[in-house]
Amino acid sequence: MIAAPELRPLAVPEFPPVFTGHAVAVDADPFAVAVKGVASGSYGAGDVVWSEDRGRATAAFVLEPETPLVVAAQMVPVMMVALGDALGAIGPPNLALTFRWPGTILANGGIVGTVAFHSSGNAEASDIPDHIVVAFELALDISARSRGEPGLDPNVTALFEEGCGELDRTSIIEAVARHFLSWIDGWMHDGFRDAHQSWLARANDLDKHIDLPFDNGARSGTMVGMDEDGGLLVQAEGRPVLVPLCTGLGVGA
């Protein structure tokens, strides 16, 4: 195990010019703060709420889509591939980052983080929401994921446990912001195809049996892919079943 870096002052993250950073205290949730700020009009497109917490790298990006919610929700897999590229660029070569639909991040098989999504108002899947919030959280210190001792739960991990002791909150947030912006630009010009392919290349459960809990009951089957809109494709009882991305994210009902 590689220990966490010594406590030292961390710089404020520097964001690309299209983003404006807003720091929140360690005990605040950037996603919740951003969602509340969008509702009150305090935050708008390009604002990024990030946490000063040293034990996790977490930030929420406010965007103003020009597409229906069913398309705007693709920002979740787009953020996930941005995370993969960011840690691939600054992390150790033996870090295997994989994805679990719709928004779970795994490192070497253990859950290390999540991507969350919110749309303003009560937008239907076919509506264009005024704003969306896309947030990521990655655990650096195992204490940010679990109160137990490191290594006791093989399903949970943190980046310091996976050889990323040289990384810190600021370097990760900066790298993710750069790669997320690059992927957004590609998505705007060329659509979802490249992000779709990159996501599937890191799919943790492809060709595996999965169980998905929903309000109206669990859905089980073998994951066979992801459709062109980001929905999950499973083979259940000998027939293909599509779970739309908005359904998985709990939006657009």
C-alpha distance (Angstrom), angle and dihedral (degrees) to the residues before:
residue distance angle dihedral
M1 . . .
I2 3.80 . .
A3 3.76 113.1 .
A4 3.75 124.3 -129.5
P5 3.80 115.7 -90.2
E6 3.77 117.7 -92.1
L7 3.77 114.0 -86.2
R8 3.76 107.3 -92.1
P9 3.77 134.6 151.2
L10 3.79 111.3 -76.7
A11 3.76 121.8 -147.4
V12 3.78 121.8 -121.4
P13 3.83 108.4 -99.8
E14 3.79 115.4 -99.2
F15 3.80 112.6 -138.2
P16 3.81 132.2 -161.7
P17 3.83 110.6 -92.7
V18 3.83 93.6 -100.2
F19 3.81 90.0 63.1
T20 3.81 128.4 68.3
G21 3.79 116.5 -159.6
H22 3.80 125.2 -139.6
A23 3.80 118.5 -173.3
V24 3.80 123.1 -144.3
A25 3.79 129.2 -169.0
V26 3.78 123.9 -90.2
D27 3.80 93.7 -101.3
A28 3.83 94.4 50.7
D29 3.79 125.5 93.1
P30 3.83 109.7 -131.3
F31 3.80 91.4 -155.0
A32 3.81 93.3 54.4
V33 3.81 91.3 43.4
A34 3.81 91.7 50.6
V35 3.81 93.0 47.3
K36 3.81 90.8 50.5
G37 3.79 91.2 45.1
V38 3.80 92.7 52.0
A39 3.81 90.4 50.6
S40 3.82 91.8 51.3
G41 3.79 94.9 42.7
S42 3.82 93.0 -114.6
Y43 3.79 93.1 118.6
G44 3.78 131.1 41.2
A45 3.78 142.1 166.6
G46 3.80 112.8 -28.9
D47 3.80 97.5 19.8
V48 3.80 115.1 130.5
V49 3.79 120.8 -164.0
W50 3.81 112.1 -158.9
S51 3.79 134.5 178.7
E52 3.80 126.4 -121.2
D53 3.81 88.6 -146.1
R54 3.81 111.2 129.0
G55 3.81 93.4 -159.6
R56 3.79 94.7 64.1
A57 3.78 139.6 26.5
T58 3.78 108.5 -134.5
A59 3.78 135.4 156.3
A60 3.81 138.0 160.4
F61 3.81 121.6 -143.1
V62 3.80 121.3 -153.9
L63 3.81 114.0 -148.7
E64 3.79 134.0 178.6
P65 3.80 107.2 -143.3
E66 3.77 126.0 -156.1
T67 3.79 92.9 -161.2
P68 3.82 135.2 75.1
L69 3.78 116.8 -82.9
V70 3.81 91.8 -106.1
V71 3.82 87.6 63.5
A72 3.81 97.9 35.3
A73 3.82 88.8 56.6
Q74 3.80 86.8 69.7
M75 3.80 85.2 81.7
V76 3.80 86.3 83.6
P77 3.84 96.1 64.4
V78 3.82 88.0 36.1
M79 3.81 89.2 57.0
M80 3.79 90.0 46.9
V81 3.79 93.8 55.0
A82 3.81 88.5 45.7
L83 3.80 88.3 55.7
G84 3.79 90.0 49.6
D85 3.79 92.2 51.2
A86 3.80 93.8 43.4
L87 3.80 94.7 52.9
G88 3.78 90.2 39.7
A89 3.81 88.0 58.6
I90 3.82 99.8 44.6
G91 3.81 103.6 21.2
P92 3.81 131.4 80.9
P93 3.83 118.7 -77.2
N94 3.82 93.2 -116.9
L95 3.82 93.6 59.9
A96 3.81 107.9 113.2
L97 3.79 107.5 -163.6
T98 3.81 115.5 -170.2
F99 3.80 136.3 172.6
R100 3.78 135.0 -126.3
W101 3.81 117.1 -162.1
P102 2.94 128.2 -78.2
G103 3.81 103.4 10.8
T104 3.82 115.9 -29.4
I105 3.81 122.8 122.8
L106 3.80 121.1 -154.2
A107 3.80 129.7 -167.8
N108 3.79 116.0 -158.5
G109 3.80 88.6 -20.4
G110 3.81 99.1 -49.4
I111 3.79 125.2 104.4
V112 3.80 108.4 -103.7
G113 3.79 103.7 162.6
T114 3.76 152.5 -19.0
V115 3.78 143.1 -127.8
A116 3.82 117.2 -137.0
F117 3.81 130.4 -163.2
H118 3.80 135.9 -160.2
S119 3.79 132.5 176.6
S120 3.79 122.2 -159.2
G121 3.78 120.6 -114.3
N122 3.79 121.5 -2.6
A123 3.79 96.9 -56.6
E124 3.78 117.8 176.5
A125 3.79 118.1 -137.1
S126 3.81 90.0 -97.5
D127 3.83 94.6 47.2
I128 3.80 125.6 94.1
P129 3.81 106.7 -122.9
D130 3.79 119.0 -140.7
H131 3.81 91.3 -129.5
I132 3.77 140.1 -4.8
V133 3.79 129.7 -157.9
V134 3.81 120.5 -146.8
A135 3.80 115.8 -173.7
F136 3.78 135.6 178.5
E137 3.77 131.6 -162.6
L138 3.79 125.8 -170.5
A139 3.80 122.5 -177.8
L140 3.79 114.0 -129.5
D141 3.79 98.5 173.7
I142 3.81 119.3 42.4
S143 3.80 89.2 -130.0
A144 3.80 87.8 68.2
R145 3.82 88.9 61.5
S146 3.78 104.3 34.5
R147 3.77 141.7 7.3
G148 3.78 90.5 -138.4
E149 3.79 127.9 91.0
P150 3.82 118.3 -78.6
G151 3.77 113.2 -86.0
L152 3.81 97.1 18.6
D153 3.80 94.1 107.3
P154 3.83 112.4 45.9
N155 3.80 89.9 -167.1
V156 3.81 93.1 62.6
T157 3.78 128.5 56.8
A158 3.80 143.3 153.1
L159 3.78 132.3 -138.2
F160 3.82 94.3 -108.8
E161 3.82 87.2 57.0
E162 3.80 89.9 54.2
G163 3.80 98.4 55.3
C164 3.81 98.3 -87.4
G165 3.80 96.6 121.3
E166 3.80 91.7 130.9
L167 3.79 93.0 60.9
D168 3.77 126.6 86.3
R169 3.78 139.6 -174.4
T170 3.79 95.2 -92.0
S171 3.80 98.0 48.4
I172 3.80 91.7 49.0
I173 3.82 95.5 47.4
E174 3.80 90.7 48.6
A175 3.81 93.4 48.4
V176 3.80 93.2 46.8
A177 3.82 91.9 49.4
R178 3.81 91.4 52.3
H179 3.78 94.8 47.3
F180 3.80 93.6 42.0
L181 3.80 90.4 53.9
S182 3.80 90.6 49.0
W183 3.80 91.7 50.5
I184 3.81 91.7 47.1
D185 3.80 89.4 53.2
G186 3.80 91.0 50.8
W187 3.79 91.3 46.0
M188 3.82 91.5 51.7
H189 3.80 92.7 51.0
D190 3.81 103.1 34.4
G191 3.79 106.2 18.7
F192 3.80 129.9 -126.5
R193 3.82 99.1 -47.3
D194 3.82 99.3 98.0
A195 3.81 93.9 43.6
H196 3.81 88.8 46.7
Q197 3.80 91.5 55.1
S198 3.80 93.4 44.2
W199 3.81 91.4 49.8
L200 3.80 93.1 50.3
A201 3.80 90.4 49.4
R202 3.82 87.2 63.0
A203 3.82 97.7 36.8
N204 3.80 107.3 138.1
D205 3.81 97.5 -161.8
L206 3.79 103.9 39.8
D207 3.82 109.8 143.6
K208 3.82 90.0 4.2
H209 3.80 130.9 114.5
I210 3.79 112.2 -101.8
D211 3.81 136.8 -176.8
L212 3.78 118.3 -150.6
P213 3.83 119.1 -166.9
F214 3.80 116.5 -144.9
D215 3.80 134.1 170.1
N216 3.79 90.0 -105.2
G217 3.80 94.5 47.2
A218 3.80 140.2 -67.1
R219 3.77 122.4 -62.9
S220 3.77 119.2 -149.5
G221 3.76 134.6 -173.8
T222 3.78 145.7 103.7
M223 3.78 115.2 -59.2
V224 3.80 108.0 -123.6
G225 3.80 100.6 168.9
M226 3.77 148.6 -63.3
D227 3.79 124.1 -78.6
E228 3.80 125.9 -125.5
D229 3.81 91.3 -90.6
G230 3.81 95.7 49.8
G231 3.80 97.0 -97.2
L232 3.79 121.0 144.1
L233 3.80 118.5 -107.0
V234 3.80 116.2 -154.2
Q235 3.77 134.7 171.5
A236 3.80 107.9 -132.1
E237 3.80 124.7 176.1
G238 3.77 91.7 -16.8
R239 3.80 97.3 -50.9
P240 3.82 134.6 90.5
V241 3.80 117.0 -106.3
L242 3.80 126.6 -168.5
V243 3.80 121.5 -151.1
P244 3.84 106.6 -167.4
L245 3.79 116.7 -131.1
C246 3.81 91.9 -121.8
T247 3.81 88.7 55.4
G248 3.79 91.3 51.8
L249 3.80 90.9 49.2
G250 3.79 93.6 45.2
V251 3.81 95.2 -122.3
G252 3.78 135.8 116.8
A253 3.81 94.3 37.4
